[in-house]
């Protein structure tokens, strides 16, 4: 289980900031990755690349100050890479921060009451 430091989403003086994170995934483990804005109304997109360096999927936050999660099935293992970009691409400034958490993901079923 790892909680990242707060990453800055944009450059101070212009667009084009892309962050890359390496995720070491153990075999036989369901993995959950959560990207969450921390400050400044961050909105971002992410592309996940497998151990073979091929893209596995794209995700994006619905709006400013919204995060999202990615769940990897248990059959995955190795070093994966997460490419994170600001959304829209032209944002700049140092106020927008975000955090990334990844670790074992477990399904939880709850009851629904009406």
Secondary structure, DSSP 8 states (H G I E B T S, - for coil): -EE---EE-S-SSSS--EEEEEEEE-TT--EEEEEEEEETT--EEEEEE-TTS-EEEEEE-SSTT--EEEEE-TT--EEEEEEEEESSTT---S--EEEEEEEE----------
